[in-house]
Amino acid sequence: MSTSESHPEDAITEDEITGAAPAPELEPTATGVSGGKRSAFEELMTPKPKKPKEPPTLASTRPAFTHSFKARDGLGAYTADPSSFPSSRVIYYNDSFVAINDLYPKSTLHTLLLPRSSRSRLHPFDAFEDPEFLATVQAETERLKRLAAKELQRRYGKFSAQDKLREAVLNGEMEWEDGAPLPVGRDWEKELLVGIHRHPSMNDLHVHVLSRDMLSECMRHRKHYQSFNTPFLIDIADFPLADDDPRRHSGPHFDANMRCWRCGKDFGNQFKKLKEHLAIEFEEWKKE
């Protein structure tokens, strides 16, 4: 698909594709998932970017690589030169991957994993036909999930009933044996959505790792919500997909009734009411 041509299954708007939509500022964090200046040690240990290899013959769904990084090719800028971006945008990078905070997050925490591979210009269905490539992406996704879960715990653990004991120890409110591991608390990895879109709106392969809450100023349209709460989002752990897997084919995902991810309430096509409800559910979700 060309960088400007629209598609009915795009999960984001044209302004988001071109980067013209307003993006929220990221708050500094303690785990590197967003914000904060890299230390001198981190700068020293971060590998220098390598010039990306020219991709091989591309799938029919991808245009020729122009190195312009405009519109649908915008994610390529991160894999080409991740060190040119602030740590509020690029979480970490190595020779094989770049992890970033989504420019237009659809939840309070929304990260992307970008492979630095010649296969990254293929549709995920095609790219993941290579078992070695799939295995490396799945393994790196697990790493990003652990980082994201730690960030959720840092942000919301103080509100969570499951983290009450852990938080009490951390805050010095109760005695704990020296050297003993901290109470495990809530499994924040279970509070993450992870996967690729059946029809990616951007040309470079990317894996979404985001919190379940769906609370964001960038959650502005029905398709934003539906793209993460229907089979349109395919868990990376489900690959390789069977040839007859229905998720390989388009469906009425964006037109289906919108349902709250947490309580299942059906909001039909009332997006505004759903958003108001999600704000309430967010507060309850934090307390679990």
C-alpha positions in Angstrom: 0.0 0.0 0.0 1.3 3.5 -0.8 2.2 5.9 1.9 -0.9 8.1 1.3 -3.6 5.7 0.1 -6.3 5.0 2.7 -7.7 1.6 3.5 -11.0 0.7 5.1 -9.2 -1.5 7.7 -6.7 1.1 8.8 -6.8 1.1 12.6 -5.5 4.7 12.8 -6.5 7.9 11.1 -4.8 9.6 8.2 -3.5 12.3 10.5 -1.9 9.7 12.7 -0.4 7.9 9.7 1.2 11.1 8.4 2.2 12.2 11.9 0.0 15.4 11.7 -2.2 14.5 14.7 -1.3 16.0 18.1 0.7 13.6 20.2 0.7 13.6 24.0 3.8 14.3 26.0 5.3 11.4 27.9 5.9 11.4 31.6 9.3 10.4 33.0 9.4 6.9 34.5 11.8 4.8 36.5 11.9 1.7 34.3 12.8 3.2 31.0 9.4 2.6 29.4 9.0 6.3 28.9 10.8 9.5 29.7 14.1 10.2 31.5 17.6 11.0 30.2 19.9 8.1 29.7 22.8 7.8 32.1 26.4 7.9 30.9 26.6 4.2 31.5 23.5 3.5 29.4 24.8 5.7 26.6 28.1 3.8 26.7 26.4 0.4 26.6 23.9 1.3 24.0 25.1 -0.1 20.6 25.7 2.3 17.8 23.2 2.1 15.0 24.0 0.1 11.9 23.0 1.0 8.4 19.9 -1.1 7.7 20.2 -3.6 4.9 18.2 -3.0 1.8 15.1 -5.3 1.9 14.7 -8.1 -0.6 11.7 -8.3 -2.9 8.8 -7.0 -1.0 5.4 -8.5 -0.5 2.6 -7.1 -2.7 1.2 -5.3 0.3 4.3 -3.2 0.7 5.7 -0.4 -1.6 9.3 0.0 -2.5 11.5 1.2 0.4 12.4 4.9 -0.3 14.3 5.7 3.0 12.0 8.8 3.2 10.3 7.5 6.4 7.1 9.5 5.6 3.6 8.5 6.5 3.3 4.7 6.5 7.0 4.3 6.4 7.5 6.4 9.5 8.5 3.6 11.8 11.5 3.0 9.7 13.2 6.1 11.1 13.4 4.4 14.5 15.1 1.2 13.2 17.4 3.2 11.0 18.8 5.5 13.7 17.3 4.9 17.1 20.0 6.9 18.9 18.7 10.1 17.2 15.5 9.9 19.3 15.1 10.9 23.0 14.7 8.2 25.6 11.1 9.3 26.1 10.4 7.8 22.7 13.0 5.0 22.3 12.9 2.6 25.3 15.9 0.5 24.2 17.5 -0.9 21.1 20.1 -3.5 20.0 21.3 -4.9 16.7 18.0 -6.8 16.1 15.2 -4.7 17.7 14.0 -1.3 18.7 11.4 -0.8 21.4 9.5 2.5 21.4 6.6 4.3 23.1 3.8 4.7 20.5 3.5 8.2 19.3 -0.3 7.9 19.5 -0.9 5.6 22.5 -4.3 4.0 22.8 -3.8 3.1 26.5 -2.0 4.6 29.5 1.0 2.4 28.4 1.5 1.6 24.8 4.8 0.3 23.4 5.9 -1.1 20.0 8.6 -3.6 19.2 10.2 -3.0 15.9 12.4 -5.8 14.4 15.5 -4.5 12.5 15.3 -7.2 9.8 14.9 -7.4 6.0 11.7 -9.3 6.8 10.3 -6.3 8.6 8.9 -4.9 5.3 6.7 -8.0 4.8 3.2 -8.4 6.1 3.4 -10.2 9.5 1.6 -13.3 8.0 4.4 -13.6 5.5 7.3 -12.6 7.8 6.4 -15.1 10.4 6.5 -18.0 7.9 10.2 -18.0 8.8 10.3 -20.0 12.1 13.7 -18.6 13.2 12.6 -15.0 12.7 9.3 -15.7 14.5 11.1 -17.2 17.5 13.4 -14.2 17.8 10.4 -11.8 17.7 8.5 -13.8 20.2 11.5 -13.9 22.6 12.1 -10.2 22.4 8.4 -9.5 22.9 8.6 -11.4 26.2 11.4 -9.0 27.2 9.3 -6.0 26.4 6.4 -7.5 28.2 8.4 -7.8 31.4 9.5 -4.2 31.1 6.0 -3.0 30.5 4.7 -5.1 33.4 7.3 -3.5 35.8 6.2 -0.1 34.6 2.5 -0.9 35.3 3.4 -2.1 38.8 5.4 1.1 39.4 2.5 3.3 38.3 -0.4 1.4 39.8 0.9 -1.0 42.4 0.1 1.5 45.2 -3.6 1.3 44.2 -3.8 -2.5 43.8 -5.1 -4.8 46.5 -3.0 -7.6 45.2 0.1 -5.5 45.6 -0.8 -4.2 49.1 1.8 -6.4 50.9 4.5 -5.7 48.5 3.9 -2.0 48.6 4.0 -2.1 52.5 7.4 -3.7 52.4 8.7 -1.2 49.9 7.4 1.7 51.9 9.0 0.4 55.1 5.5 0.0 56.7 6.2 -3.6 57.8 9.3 -5.6 58.7 10.8 -8.0 56.1 13.6 -10.4 56.4 16.9 -9.1 55.0 17.7 -10.8 51.7 14.3 -12.3 51.3 12.6 -11.8 47.9 9.8 -9.2 47.9 6.2 -10.4 47.8 5.3 -11.2 44.2 2.0 -9.3 44.2 -0.1 -8.8 41.1 0.8 -10.4 37.8 0.9 -7.2 35.7 1.9 -9.2 32.6 -1.7 -10.5 32.5 -2.9 -6.9 32.2 -1.2 -6.4 28.9 -2.5 -6.8 25.3 0.2 -8.2 22.9 0.0 -8.7 19.2 -0.1 -7.5 15.6 -3.0 -6.1 13.6 -4.5 -8.3 10.9 -4.1 -5.2 8.6 -1.2 -3.1 9.9 -1.6 0.6 9.1 2.2 1.1 9.0 4.5 -0.6 6.5 7.2 -1.7 9.0 6.4 -4.8 11.1 5.6 -3.9 14.7 4.3 -5.7 17.7 2.0 -3.9 20.1 2.5 -4.3 23.8 0.0 -2.2 25.8 -2.0 -2.0 29.0 -5.6 -3.2 28.8 -7.2 0.0 30.1 -7.8 1.8 26.7 -7.6 5.1 28.5 -5.9 7.8 26.4 -6.5 11.1 24.8 -5.5 9.4 21.5 -8.4 7.0 21.8 -10.6 9.2 19.6 -12.5 6.8 17.3 -14.4 3.6 17.3 -11.8 1.8 15.2 -9.1 2.7 17.7 -11.0 0.7 20.4 -12.1 -2.1 18.1 -8.7 -2.7 16.7 -7.5 -3.9 20.2 -10.6 -5.5 21.5 -11.6 -7.8 18.6 -9.8 -10.6 16.7 -8.3 -7.9 14.6 -5.5 -8.0 17.2 -3.7 -11.3 16.9 -1.5 -12.4 19.8 2.1 -12.9 18.8 2.1 -16.1 20.8 -0.5 -17.6 18.5 1.8 -17.7 15.5 2.4 -19.6 13.3 -1.3 -19.4 12.3 -3.0 -22.3 10.7 -3.8 -21.8 7.0 -7.5 -22.0 7.8 -7.4 -19.6 10.8 -10.3 -17.2 10.3 -8.1 -14.3 11.7 -6.2 -14.4 8.4 -9.3 -12.9 6.7 -11.0 -9.6 7.1 -14.2 -9.4 9.2 -16.7 -6.9 10.5 -14.5 -6.0 13.4 -14.8 -2.2 13.3 -18.6 -2.4 12.7 -19.3 -4.8 15.5 -20.9 -3.6 18.7 -18.4 -2.0 21.1 -18.2 -3.9 24.4 -16.3 -2.9 27.6 -13.1 -5.0 27.8 -13.5 -5.4 31.6 -17.3 -5.9 32.3 -18.5 -6.8 28.9 -21.3 -4.2 28.8 -22.5 -3.6 25.2 -22.4 0.0 24.1 -23.5 -0.6 20.5 -22.1 2.3 18.5 -22.1 4.8 21.4 -18.4 5.6 21.6 -18.7 8.6 23.8 -20.6 6.6 26.5 -18.0 3.9 26.2 -15.2 6.3 26.8 -16.9 7.7 29.9 -17.4 4.1 31.1 -13.8 3.2 30.5 -12.6 6.1 32.7 -14.7 4.6 35.6 -13.5 1.1 34.9 -9.9 2.3 34.9 -10.2 3.3 38.5 -11.7 0.0 39.5 -9.1 -2.0 37.5 -6.2 -0.3 39.3 -7.7 -1.4 42.6 -7.8 -5.1 41.8 
